[in-house]
Amino acid sequence: MLNRRHIRVKVMQSVYAMIQSKSDDLAKEEKFLEFSISGIYDLYILMLSLFIEIRNLAEVNQEIAKKKHLATSEELNPNRKFIDNQWLQNLNNNSSLQSYIKDYKLVSWKEDNEYVRLIFDQIKKSDIYENYINSDNVLSYKQELEFINDIYTKIIAPNEKLFDYFEGKKLSWVDDIPFVNTWILKNLKKIKSDTNFSKEKLYKDEDDKKFVIDLFKKTALHHTEFNNDIDRMTPNWDTDRIAEVDFILMKMALIEFVHFPSIPTRVTINEYIEIAKDYSTVKSGFFINGVLDKLLKDYTVTNRIQKIGRGLL
């Protein structure tokens, strides 16, 4: 499920896009944000369904090999360890996953089967696969799950061609792929044949779902109110020298200071420093930290910050 940092990233991207396009249609931009976030779950489903297509390709290849005129004994009696992997079987038999793909009309891997073949070929050439297939022992479910974890971590997740494929399908997925990869690895143990797949699982709770829209709306409506405050704290900086992303991140942080009474200010500052490290300049984290620290002291003295609960400042 989405964490607050990734929510902040998606809001930052939407605010940036709105400012760059000079759009004042808040309803339209809010809808775009919701669409962008909803697409994260689609990517999650597609990555999981890739496992099914790889497994099915392996089974088809074995069936074709059996029908060869001069099939070898190995081809007539193939090793089915990969195909019969319990976790893959559970996923393959999950009707909720199949319904999701159908209901939301997700892109079919059958239309882009060259990527399925590419990944399967890499898996087959790996020591991970070789050791798994040739193991003489009857493997436990835990061991089969470890195999899935290994091929995902070392072969599927870092595959650059797969990254390029998803980037071509939806540009916003570029920033979502690392998050989805982590999400899948965390959920491997939880996925069973009766697991329910729904967009409702994208958020931890209703508070997080509400946080997305509240943060976006408040930033879009109030961000210009903080221009003078930021200018006061950066007297030696021309506005043109401050990265646009830094401006947006600082304003989002100030929105949280003033308009989100339940979020501790230190949590807010730390979150935006980390986001700046990934999405802005090398020195942005230090710069944002300095400005926000000064404004926190200023807002505290002038009682602009009213937090609920002890220790939230």
N, C-alpha and C positions, 0 to 999 in steps of 0.2 A: 504494500500500500504506500501511497505518497507520504513523504515526510515533509515537515514544514519548510525545510531548506529548498526542496525542489518546487514546492508551491511558490515560494518567494521568487525563485528563478523564472518560473512561467509568468508570474505577474510582472516582473521586471521586463521580460521580453515583450509582453503585450503593451506595457506603458511606453517602452522605447519605440515600438512600431507605431503606436498612436501618435506620438510626438513627431516622428519622422514624416508621417503621412499628413500631419496637420489635421487630423480627423477630430471632429467634435461630436461625432455620433457615438455616444457612450454605450447605448444599447447594442449597437453593431459590434463594437470592440469587445464588449462583455461576452457576447455570443461567440466571437472568435476565440477568446480566452478559454471558454468552456469547451469549445470544439478541440482546441489544442491539447487541453488536459485530458479530455475523453480519449484522444488518440493514443495516449500512453498505454491505456489498457488494451487497445487494439494491437499495439506493438508487442505487448506481453503475450497475448494470445497467439500472434503469428510466430513468435519465437518458440512457443511450446508446440505449436502445430508442425513446426519444422522437424521436431523429433519424430512425429508420426510419419511424416513423408519419408524420412530417412529410413525408418524401420520398414515401411511398406516397400520402398525401393529395394532394400536388401532381400525381402521375401520374393518380390517379382523376379529379381535376378536369379535367385535360386531355382525358381520354377522354370524359367527359360532354360537354364543350364541342364536341368533334368531331361528336357526334351531334345537335347542335341543328339544327333545320329550316333556319334561315338562318345557319348558321355562317360566320364571317368567314374570310378566307384565313389570318389569324393563328391562329385557333382550329383550322383544319384542318391547319395546319403549325406547331404550337407550338414555342416555344424550350425545348429539353430540357436546357439546361446544368445546371440545378439537379438535375433527376432523374438525369442521367447523371454527376453529380459522382463521381469515382473513389472518394473516401473513403466517401461514402454508399453506393455500390455494394458496396464491400468489406464494410461493416457489414451491409448488407441480405442479403448472401450468406453471412454467417457462421453456420454451423449450430450452433456451440457456444453462441452467444448465444441462439439460439432454443430450444435444448435446456435451457439454464439457466432461462429464463423458464417453460418447461413443467414441468420437474422440480420447481421450487420454488414453482410455482403463484403466480407474481407477478401483481399486479393488471394487467389488460389495459387499454392505452390506448384500445382500441376501446370499452370501457365508459365511458370519460371523454373521448370525442373532442372535447368542447367546448374542452378545454385544448390539444389538438393544433391545432385550428382557430385558437384565440387566438394561439398562438405563430407559426403559419404566416402569419397575417394581419399580424402585427407584422414578420416577416421580409420579406414582400413589400413593405411600405410603407417599408422602410429604404433608405438610400442604398447600403448594403453590397450588398444584393440587386440593386438597380438597376444598379450599376456592374458587378457580376459577370455578370448576364444579358446586358447590352448590350455587353460587351467584344467587339471584333472579332477579337481574337487567340485563337489556340488556347492554352488555359491549361495550364501544366505541373501535375504532381501537387502540387508545392510550393505553387503559387498556389491550387489548389483547397483544399488543406489550410489555407492562410491564411484563405480565405473561411469555412471551417467554424469556425476559431478565433475569427474576428471575430463571427460571429453568436452563438456560444456566450457569448463574453465580454460582448458589448454588448446582447444581446437575451434569451437563454435564462437564463443564470445570475442576472441581477438582477431577473427577473420576479417581482413580489410575489404575483401570483395563483397562480403555480406554487409559490411558497414556502408559501402558505396551503394549497394542495392537499396537499402532502407532510406538512405539520403535521397536517392532518386525518386522514391515513392512519396516521401513527405519530409520536407526540409526540417520541420520542427523536431523530427525524430533524432536528429544528430545529437542533440543534448540529452535526449531521453534514453538512448541505448545503454550507456553505462549504468544508469539507474535501474533500467529493466533487467539488465544482466545480474545485478546484485539482488534484485527482487526475486528473480527465478531461483537463484542459488539458495536463498533463504527459504523458499517455499517448496523445494524439491521433496522434502520429507512429508509435507502436508498434502501433496497431490495424490489422490486416490481415484478409483474408477467412478466414484459417486460425488467427487468434488464439484461444487457448484461454481460456475464462472459467470460473473455479473459485474457490470460497471460500478455497482454499488460498493464493491469491494475495493474500489480505487482509493477511498478515503478511510481513515481510521475511525472517524465518527462524524457526526453532523457538525461539530464545532470546526473541524478542519475544512469541511465543505463550505461552511459559511465564511470561514477565514479568507478563502480565495477571493470571493466576490467583494467582501468588505474591504480587504486590503487594496484591491484593484480600484474600486469606486472611490475610496477615500484618497488614494494617491492621485487619481485622475482629476478629482474635483478640488483638492486642496494643495497640490504640490507647489503651486506658484507662491503660496503664502510663506514658504520657507526660503525664498530667494534672498531676501535681505539678511536673514539670520546667517546663512551660509557665507554671504559676502562679508559680513562683519568678522567672521572667524577665519577668513582667507584674504586679509588685506594686501598681501604680497603676491596674490595670484590673479592674473587676468582671467575673466570668465572663459575666454577661448582656450586657455591652457588646461582647463579642467575637463577631463573626458566626460562625454555625455552620459555614459553608463555610471560614472562616479556620482554625478549629479542625481540621477534617478535613484541609485542605491541609498544615498544620504537622505533624500527626501522620503523614501519609503521607511527608512529607519526612524526619521522624525515623526512620521505619521504613526508609527507604532508607539513611540514615546508618548504622544499626546492623545491618540484616539483608541489605543488598545490597552486598557487599564490592567488586564490580567497577565500581560507578557512582561517579564522582568527586563529592565533596560539592558542589563549585561548580556542577556541572551540575544536580544536584538542586535547589539553592537557586534558580538562575536559572529552571528550569522551573516551579517552583511560584509564583514571583513573577509570571511571565507569565500563568499560569492564573488567579491571583487578580485580575489586572487585568481579565480578561474575565468572570469569574464571581462576583466579590464586590464590595466597596465601592471607592470611588475611592482610599481611603488604604490598602487592604488590602495592596497590593504592598510599600509602605514598612514597614508594621507587621510583616508576615511576614518580610521581609528582616532587620529588626532582631532579632526573636526568634530566628530560625534562626542568625544570626551569633553571638549570645551562647551558644546551646546548642552550636554547633559547637566553640567554644573550650572550653566546659565539658566536653563529651564527649571532646575530644582530650586534655585534661589528665588526665582520669580513665580514659583508655584504653578508653572504651566503643565507639570507632570503630576497626575493624580493616579497612583497605582493602588489596586485593591490587594490587600494582603501584606504581610510583613516581609521585608527583605527584597521587595521587587525592584527597588531602585538600584 
